[in-house]
């Protein structure tokens, strides 16, 4: 399993981005809390398949 730094650097490289080292450090620092928040959402029953936001349909 890759470390947070390895994952972030691989994602940046995969998309061909050039990111300053201080911003990479910021992404690495924020990766674990963001990942934990996403995992918490997936643990809630029924959330996985629900709409992520209210949908506005102008035709109704």
PyMOL Python script that loads the backbone (N, CA, C, O; Angstrom):
from pymol import cmd

cmd.read_pdbstr("""\
ATOM      1  N   UNK A   1       0.852  -1.180   0.000  1.00  0.00           N
ATOM      2  CA  UNK A   1       0.000   0.000   0.000  1.00  0.00           C
ATOM      3  C   UNK A   1       0.899   1.244   0.000  1.00  0.00           C
ATOM      4  O   UNK A   1       1.825   1.342   0.805  1.00  0.00           O
ATOM      5  N   UNK A   2       0.626   2.177  -0.891  1.00  0.00           N
ATOM      6  CA  UNK A   2       1.485   3.372  -0.957  1.00  0.00           C
ATOM      7  C   UNK A   2       1.249   4.308   0.223  1.00  0.00           C
ATOM      8  O   UNK A   2       0.169   4.338   0.813  1.00  0.00           O
ATOM      9  N   UNK A   3       2.275   5.058   0.544  1.00  0.00           N
ATOM     10  CA  UNK A   3       2.121   6.084   1.574  1.00  0.00           C
ATOM     11  C   UNK A   3       1.291   7.223   0.993  1.00  0.00           C
ATOM     12  O   UNK A   3       1.066   7.284  -0.215  1.00  0.00           O
ATOM     13  N   UNK A   4       0.836   8.123   1.863  1.00  0.00           N
ATOM     14  CA  UNK A   4       0.064   9.276   1.379  1.00  0.00           C
ATOM     15  C   UNK A   4       0.874  10.076   0.370  1.00  0.00           C
ATOM     16  O   UNK A   4       0.349  10.497  -0.661  1.00  0.00           O
ATOM     17  N   UNK A   5       2.156  10.287   0.664  1.00  0.00           N
ATOM     18  CA  UNK A   5       3.020  11.056  -0.238  1.00  0.00           C
ATOM     19  C   UNK A   5       3.134  10.355  -1.591  1.00  0.00           C
ATOM     20  O   UNK A   5       3.028  10.996  -2.637  1.00  0.00           O
ATOM     21  N   UNK A   6       3.348   9.049  -1.569  1.00  0.00           N
ATOM     22  CA  UNK A   6       3.471   8.298  -2.823  1.00  0.00           C
ATOM     23  C   UNK A   6       2.184   8.389  -3.631  1.00  0.00           C
ATOM     24  O   UNK A   6       2.224   8.555  -4.850  1.00  0.00           O
ATOM     25  N   UNK A   7       1.039   8.281  -2.955  1.00  0.00           N
ATOM     26  CA  UNK A   7      -0.240   8.358  -3.657  1.00  0.00           C
ATOM     27  C   UNK A   7      -0.426   9.736  -4.288  1.00  0.00           C
ATOM     28  O   UNK A   7      -0.779   9.837  -5.463  1.00  0.00           O
ATOM     29  N   UNK A   8      -0.193  10.794  -3.518  1.00  0.00           N
ATOM     30  CA  UNK A   8      -0.371  12.160  -4.024  1.00  0.00           C
ATOM     31  C   UNK A   8       0.583  12.429  -5.183  1.00  0.00           C
ATOM     32  O   UNK A   8       0.170  12.970  -6.208  1.00  0.00           O
ATOM     33  N   UNK A   9       1.842  12.063  -5.034  1.00  0.00           N
ATOM     34  CA  UNK A   9       2.813  12.298  -6.104  1.00  0.00           C
ATOM     35  C   UNK A   9       2.464  11.502  -7.358  1.00  0.00           C
ATOM     36  O   UNK A   9       2.654  11.997  -8.469  1.00  0.00           O
ATOM     37  N   UNK A  10       1.959  10.282  -7.201  1.00  0.00           N
ATOM     38  CA  UNK A  10       1.553   9.479  -8.356  1.00  0.00           C
ATOM     39  C   UNK A  10       0.355  10.111  -9.062  1.00  0.00           C
ATOM     40  O   UNK A  10       0.297  10.127 -10.292  1.00  0.00           O
ATOM     41  N   UNK A  11      -0.596  10.628  -8.295  1.00  0.00           N
ATOM     42  CA  UNK A  11      -1.768  11.281  -8.886  1.00  0.00           C
ATOM     43  C   UNK A  11      -1.358  12.532  -9.654  1.00  0.00           C
ATOM     44  O   UNK A  11      -1.864  12.790 -10.746  1.00  0.00           O
ATOM     45  N   UNK A  12      -0.454  13.295  -9.090  1.00  0.00           N
ATOM     46  CA  UNK A  12       0.037  14.510  -9.766  1.00  0.00           C
ATOM     47  C   UNK A  12       0.750  14.129 -11.060  1.00  0.00           C
ATOM     48  O   UNK A  12       0.517  14.740 -12.103  1.00  0.00           O
ATOM     49  N   UNK A  13       1.614  13.127 -10.994  1.00  0.00           N
ATOM     50  CA  UNK A  13       2.360  12.692 -12.180  1.00  0.00           C
ATOM     51  C   UNK A  13       1.430  12.116 -13.243  1.00  0.00           C
ATOM     52  O   UNK A  13       1.615  12.369 -14.434  1.00  0.00           O
ATOM     53  N   UNK A  14       0.433  11.345 -12.819  1.00  0.00           N
ATOM     54  CA  UNK A  14      -0.498  10.720 -13.759  1.00  0.00           C
ATOM     55  C   UNK A  14      -1.219  11.771 -14.598  1.00  0.00           C
ATOM     56  O   UNK A  14      -1.544  11.529 -15.760  1.00  0.00           O
ATOM     57  N   UNK A  15      -1.464  12.920 -14.013  1.00  0.00           N
ATOM     58  CA  UNK A  15      -2.183  13.974 -14.724  1.00  0.00           C
ATOM     59  C   UNK A  15      -1.250  15.005 -15.356  1.00  0.00           C
ATOM     60  O   UNK A  15      -1.701  16.006 -15.913  1.00  0.00           O
ATOM     61  N   UNK A  16       0.052  14.749 -15.265  1.00  0.00           N
ATOM     62  CA  UNK A  16       1.029  15.615 -15.923  1.00  0.00           C
ATOM     63  C   UNK A  16       1.108  17.016 -15.353  1.00  0.00           C
ATOM     64  O   UNK A  16       1.410  17.969 -16.071  1.00  0.00           O
ATOM     65  N   UNK A  17       0.840  17.142 -14.077  1.00  0.00           N
ATOM     66  CA  UNK A  17       0.853  18.467 -13.455  1.00  0.00           C
ATOM     67  C   UNK A  17       2.218  18.790 -12.873  1.00  0.00           C
ATOM     68  O   UNK A  17       2.965  17.899 -12.469  1.00  0.00           O
ATOM     69  N   UNK A  18       2.526  20.068 -12.838  1.00  0.00           N
ATOM     70  CA  UNK A  18       3.726  20.547 -12.172  1.00  0.00           C
ATOM     71  C   UNK A  18       3.263  21.304 -10.941  1.00  0.00           C
ATOM     72  O   UNK A  18       2.627  22.352 -11.049  1.00  0.00           O
ATOM     73  N   UNK A  19       3.581  20.776  -9.782  1.00  0.00           N
ATOM     74  CA  UNK A  19       3.107  21.362  -8.527  1.00  0.00           C
ATOM     75  C   UNK A  19       4.316  21.707  -7.665  1.00  0.00           C
ATOM     76  O   UNK A  19       5.205  20.875  -7.482  1.00  0.00           O
ATOM     77  N   UNK A  20       4.356  22.936  -7.131  1.00  0.00           N
ATOM     78  CA  UNK A  20       5.472  23.316  -6.260  1.00  0.00           C
ATOM     79  C   UNK A  20       5.537  22.398  -5.029  1.00  0.00           C
ATOM     80  O   UNK A  20       4.506  21.919  -4.556  1.00  0.00           O
ATOM     81  N   UNK A  21       6.737  22.156  -4.518  1.00  0.00           N
ATOM     82  CA  UNK A  21       6.905  21.248  -3.368  1.00  0.00           C
ATOM     83  C   UNK A  21       6.067  21.619  -2.151  1.00  0.00           C
ATOM     84  O   UNK A  21       5.569  20.735  -1.454  1.00  0.00           O
ATOM     85  N   UNK A  22       5.904  22.921  -1.882  1.00  0.00           N
ATOM     86  CA  UNK A  22       5.108  23.315  -0.712  1.00  0.00           C
ATOM     87  C   UNK A  22       3.635  22.947  -0.886  1.00  0.00           C
ATOM     88  O   UNK A  22       2.957  22.636   0.093  1.00  0.00           O
ATOM     89  N   UNK A  23       3.132  22.979  -2.123  1.00  0.00           N
ATOM     90  CA  UNK A  23       1.746  22.586  -2.371  1.00  0.00           C
ATOM     91  C   UNK A  23       1.594  21.072  -2.293  1.00  0.00           C
ATOM     92  O   UNK A  23       0.565  20.573  -1.837  1.00  0.00           O
ATOM     93  N   UNK A  24       2.611  20.341  -2.736  1.00  0.00           N
ATOM     94  CA  UNK A  24       2.577  18.882  -2.600  1.00  0.00           C
ATOM     95  C   UNK A  24       2.493  18.533  -1.118  1.00  0.00           C
ATOM     96  O   UNK A  24       1.720  17.655  -0.734  1.00  0.00           O
ATOM     97  N   UNK A  25       3.276  19.207  -0.286  1.00  0.00           N
ATOM     98  CA  UNK A  25       3.232  18.977   1.158  1.00  0.00           C
ATOM     99  C   UNK A  25       1.829  19.254   1.713  1.00  0.00           C
ATOM    100  O   UNK A  25       1.350  18.521   2.579  1.00  0.00           O
ATOM    101  N   UNK A  26       1.176  20.302   1.220  1.00  0.00           N
ATOM    102  CA  UNK A  26      -0.179  20.629   1.655  1.00  0.00           C
ATOM    103  C   UNK A  26      -1.163  19.525   1.245  1.00  0.00           C
ATOM    104  O   UNK A  26      -2.012  19.120   2.039  1.00  0.00           O
ATOM    105  N   UNK A  27      -1.044  19.044   0.006  1.00  0.00           N
ATOM    106  CA  UNK A  27      -1.909  17.951  -0.456  1.00  0.00           C
ATOM    107  C   UNK A  27      -1.691  16.695   0.377  1.00  0.00           C
ATOM    108  O   UNK A  27      -2.647  16.010   0.740  1.00  0.00           O
ATOM    109  N   UNK A  28      -0.441  16.396   0.678  1.00  0.00           N
ATOM    110  CA  UNK A  28      -0.120  15.208   1.476  1.00  0.00           C
ATOM    111  C   UNK A  28      -0.718  15.348   2.881  1.00  0.00           C
ATOM    112  O   UNK A  28      -1.282  14.392   3.414  1.00  0.00           O
ATOM    113  N   UNK A  29      -0.597  16.518   3.469  1.00  0.00           N
ATOM    114  CA  UNK A  29      -1.124  16.747   4.819  1.00  0.00           C
ATOM    115  C   UNK A  29      -2.645  16.633   4.859  1.00  0.00           C
ATOM    116  O   UNK A  29      -3.210  16.219   5.871  1.00  0.00           O
ATOM    117  N   UNK A  30      -3.307  16.995   3.767  1.00  0.00           N
ATOM    118  CA  UNK A  30      -4.765  16.974   3.733  1.00  0.00           C
ATOM    119  C   UNK A  30      -5.346  15.676   3.197  1.00  0.00           C
ATOM    120  O   UNK A  30      -6.555  15.464   3.294  1.00  0.00           O
ATOM    121  N   UNK A  31      -4.526  14.809   2.640  1.00  0.00           N
ATOM    122  CA  UNK A  31      -5.029  13.583   2.024  1.00  0.00           C
ATOM    123  C   UNK A  31      -5.697  12.666   3.060  1.00  0.00           C
ATOM    124  O   UNK A  31      -6.815  12.203   2.833  1.00  0.00           O
ATOM    125  N   UNK A  32      -5.041  12.400   4.176  1.00  0.00           N
ATOM    126  CA  UNK A  32      -5.588  11.477   5.177  1.00  0.00           C
ATOM    127  C   UNK A  32      -6.925  11.964   5.751  1.00  0.00           C
ATOM    128  O   UNK A  32      -7.861  11.169   5.841  1.00  0.00           O
ATOM    129  N   UNK A  33      -7.050  13.243   6.143  1.00  0.00           N
ATOM    130  CA  UNK A  33      -8.356  13.700   6.649  1.00  0.00           C
ATOM    131  C   UNK A  33      -9.459  13.642   5.584  1.00  0.00           C
ATOM    132  O   UNK A  33     -10.602  13.305   5.893  1.00  0.00           O
ATOM    133  N   UNK A  34      -9.124  13.964   4.353  1.00  0.00           N
ATOM    134  CA  UNK A  34     -10.125  13.896   3.278  1.00  0.00           C
ATOM    135  C   UNK A  34     -10.537  12.451   3.020  1.00  0.00           C
ATOM    136  O   UNK A  34     -11.720  12.163   2.840  1.00  0.00           O
ATOM    137  N   UNK A  35      -9.577  11.556   3.004  1.00  0.00           N
ATOM    138  CA  UNK A  35      -9.872  10.141   2.790  1.00  0.00           C
ATOM    139  C   UNK A  35     -10.738   9.591   3.927  1.00  0.00           C
ATOM    140  O   UNK A  35     -11.661   8.814   3.682  1.00  0.00           O
ATOM    141  N   UNK A  36     -10.447   9.987   5.154  1.00  0.00           N
ATOM    142  CA  UNK A  36     -11.233   9.544   6.307  1.00  0.00           C
ATOM    143  C   UNK A  36     -12.672  10.058   6.210  1.00  0.00           C
ATOM    144  O   UNK A  36     -13.612   9.333   6.535  1.00  0.00           O
ATOM    145  N   UNK A  37     -12.846  11.298   5.768  1.00  0.00           N
ATOM    146  CA  UNK A  37     -14.190  11.859   5.617  1.00  0.00           C
ATOM    147  C   UNK A  37     -14.978  11.103   4.554  1.00  0.00           C
ATOM    148  O   UNK A  37     -16.163  10.824   4.739  1.00  0.00           O
ATOM    149  N   UNK A  38     -14.329  10.772   3.448  1.00  0.00           N
ATOM    150  CA  UNK A  38     -15.005   9.998   2.401  1.00  0.00           C
ATOM    151  C   UNK A  38     -15.386   8.610   2.895  1.00  0.00           C
ATOM    152  O   UNK A  38     -16.488   8.134   2.620  1.00  0.00           O
ATOM    153  N   UNK A  39     -14.497   7.969   3.610  1.00  0.00           N
ATOM    154  CA  UNK A  39     -14.797   6.642   4.147  1.00  0.00           C
ATOM    155  C   UNK A  39     -15.960   6.708   5.131  1.00  0.00           C
ATOM    156  O   UNK A  39     -16.770   5.782   5.182  1.00  0.00           O
ATOM    157  N   UNK A  40     -16.059   7.786   5.917  1.00  0.00           N
ATOM    158  CA  UNK A  40     -17.175   7.945   6.850  1.00  0.00           C
ATOM    159  C   UNK A  40     -18.490   8.072   6.095  1.00  0.00           C
ATOM    160  O   UNK A  40     -19.508   7.531   6.527  1.00  0.00           O
ATOM    161  N   UNK A  41     -18.478   8.777   4.977  1.00  0.00           N
ATOM    162  CA  UNK A  41     -19.696   8.895   4.169  1.00  0.00           C
ATOM    163  C   UNK A  41     -20.138   7.544   3.627  1.00  0.00           C
ATOM    164  O   UNK A  41     -21.331   7.238   3.621  1.00  0.00           O
ATOM    165  N   UNK A  42     -19.195   6.740   3.176  1.00  0.00           N
ATOM    166  CA  UNK A  42     -19.534   5.432   2.630  1.00  0.00           C
ATOM    167  C   UNK A  42     -20.043   4.469   3.710  1.00  0.00           C
ATOM    168  O   UNK A  42     -20.714   3.489   3.389  1.00  0.00           O
ATOM    169  N   UNK A  43     -19.738   4.731   4.968  1.00  0.00           N
ATOM    170  CA  UNK A  43     -20.219   3.870   6.049  1.00  0.00           C
ATOM    171  C   UNK A  43     -21.681   4.127   6.389  1.00  0.00           C
ATOM    172  O   UNK A  43     -22.323   3.294   7.028  1.00  0.00           O
ATOM    173  N   UNK A  44     -22.215   5.273   5.968  1.00  0.00           N
ATOM    174  CA  UNK A  44     -23.622   5.586   6.242  1.00  0.00           C
ATOM    175  C   UNK A  44     -24.515   4.767   5.316  1.00  0.00           C
ATOM    176  O   UNK A  44     -24.311   4.752   4.102  1.00  0.00           O
ATOM    177  N   UNK A  45     -25.490   4.099   5.883  1.00  0.00           N
ATOM    178  CA  UNK A  45     -26.396   3.279   5.081  1.00  0.00           C
ATOM    179  C   UNK A  45     -27.144   4.122   4.056  1.00  0.00           C
ATOM    180  O   UNK A  45     -27.693   5.172   4.390  1.00  0.00           O
ATOM    181  N   UNK A  46     -27.164   3.669   2.829  1.00  0.00           N
ATOM    182  CA  UNK A  46     -27.933   4.308   1.778  1.00  0.00           C
ATOM    183  C   UNK A  46     -27.276   5.496   1.102  1.00  0.00           C
ATOM    184  O   UNK A  46     -27.746   5.929   0.050  1.00  0.00           O
ATOM    185  N   UNK A  47     -26.222   6.031   1.657  1.00  0.00           N
ATOM    186  CA  UNK A  47     -25.612   7.237   1.082  1.00  0.00           C
ATOM    187  C   UNK A  47     -24.884   6.932  -0.221  1.00  0.00           C
ATOM    188  O   UNK A  47     -24.853   7.766  -1.127  1.00  0.00           O
ATOM    189  N   UNK A  48     -24.313   5.769  -0.317  1.00  0.00           N
ATOM    190  CA  UNK A  48     -23.489   5.446  -1.477  1.00  0.00           C
ATOM    191  C   UNK A  48     -24.232   5.623  -2.797  1.00  0.00           C
ATOM    192  O   UNK A  48     -23.632   6.040  -3.787  1.00  0.00           O
ATOM    193  N   UNK A  49     -25.510   5.317  -2.827  1.00  0.00           N
ATOM    194  CA  UNK A  49     -26.245   5.350  -4.089  1.00  0.00           C
ATOM    195  C   UNK A  49     -27.214   6.525  -4.185  1.00  0.00           C
ATOM    196  O   UNK A  49     -28.012   6.587  -5.121  1.00  0.00           O
ATOM    197  N   UNK A  50     -27.159   7.430  -3.261  1.00  0.00           N
ATOM    198  CA  UNK A  50     -28.027   8.594  -3.291  1.00  0.00           C
ATOM    199  C   UNK A  50     -27.414   9.707  -4.144  1.00  0.00           C
ATOM    200  O   UNK A  50     -26.221   9.694  -4.449  1.00  0.00           O
ATOM    201  N   UNK A  51     -28.250  10.657  -4.516  1.00  0.00           N
ATOM    202  CA  UNK A  51     -27.773  11.823  -5.261  1.00  0.00           C
ATOM    203  C   UNK A  51     -26.914  12.676  -4.329  1.00  0.00           C
ATOM    204  O   UNK A  51     -27.273  12.863  -3.166  1.00  0.00           O
ATOM    205  N   UNK A  52     -25.779  13.200  -4.819  1.00  0.00           N
ATOM    206  CA  UNK A  52     -24.887  13.975  -3.953  1.00  0.00           C
ATOM    207  C   UNK A  52     -25.417  15.358  -3.597  1.00  0.00           C
ATOM    208  O   UNK A  52     -24.923  15.979  -2.656  1.00  0.00           O
ATOM    209  N   UNK A  53     -26.417  15.857  -4.333  1.00  0.00           N
ATOM    210  CA  UNK A  53     -26.946  17.186  -4.065  1.00  0.00           C
ATOM    211  C   UNK A  53     -28.370  17.258  -4.609  1.00  0.00           C
ATOM    212  O   UNK A  53     -28.802  16.382  -5.359  1.00  0.00           O
ATOM    213  N   UNK A  54     -29.078  18.286  -4.233  1.00  0.00           N
ATOM    214  CA  UNK A  54     -30.434  18.497  -4.745  1.00  0.00           C
ATOM    215  C   UNK A  54     -30.316  18.797  -6.230  1.00  0.00           C
ATOM    216  O   UNK A  54     -29.460  19.569  -6.662  1.00  0.00           O
ATOM    217  N   UNK A  55     -31.196  18.166  -7.002  1.00  0.00           N
ATOM    218  CA  UNK A  55     -31.199  18.369  -8.444  1.00  0.00           C
ATOM    219  C   UNK A  55     -32.327  19.320  -8.814  1.00  0.00           C
ATOM    220  O   UNK A  55     -33.478  19.100  -8.435  1.00  0.00           O
ATOM    221  N   UNK A  56     -32.010  20.352  -9.536  1.00  0.00           N
ATOM    222  CA  UNK A  56     -33.015  21.316 -10.008  1.00  0.00           C
ATOM    223  C   UNK A  56     -33.375  20.971 -11.434  1.00  0.00           C
ATOM    224  O   UNK A  56     -32.513  20.920 -12.311  1.00  0.00           O
ATOM    225  N   UNK A  57     -34.646  20.737 -11.659  1.00  0.00           N
ATOM    226  CA  UNK A  57     -35.115  20.436 -13.007  1.00  0.00           C
ATOM    227  C   UNK A  57     -36.074  21.561 -13.419  1.00  0.00           C
ATOM    228  O   UNK A  57     -37.176  21.664 -12.880  1.00  0.00           O
ATOM    229  N   UNK A  58     -35.665  22.388 -14.356  1.00  0.00           N
ATOM    230  CA  UNK A  58     -36.465  23.524 -14.786  1.00  0.00           C
ATOM    231  C   UNK A  58     -37.712  23.113 -15.537  1.00  0.00           C
ATOM    232  O   UNK A  58     -38.607  23.936 -15.729  1.00  0.00           O
ATOM    233  N   UNK A  59     -37.801  21.874 -15.966  1.00  0.00           N
ATOM    234  CA  UNK A  59     -38.953  21.409 -16.745  1.00  0.00           C
ATOM    235  C   UNK A  59     -40.134  20.985 -15.870  1.00  0.00           C
ATOM    236  O   UNK A  59     -41.210  20.708 -16.400  1.00  0.00           O
ATOM    237  N   UNK A  60     -39.968  20.927 -14.560  1.00  0.00           N
ATOM    238  CA  UNK A  60     -41.085  20.485 -13.714  1.00  0.00           C
ATOM    239  C   UNK A  60     -41.743  21.638 -13.019  1.00  0.00           C
ATOM    240  O   UNK A  60     -42.700  21.443 -12.269  1.00  0.00           O
TER     241      UNK A  60
END
""", "prot")
cmd.dss("prot")
cmd.show_as("cartoon", "prot")
cmd.util.cbc("prot")
cmd.orient("prot")
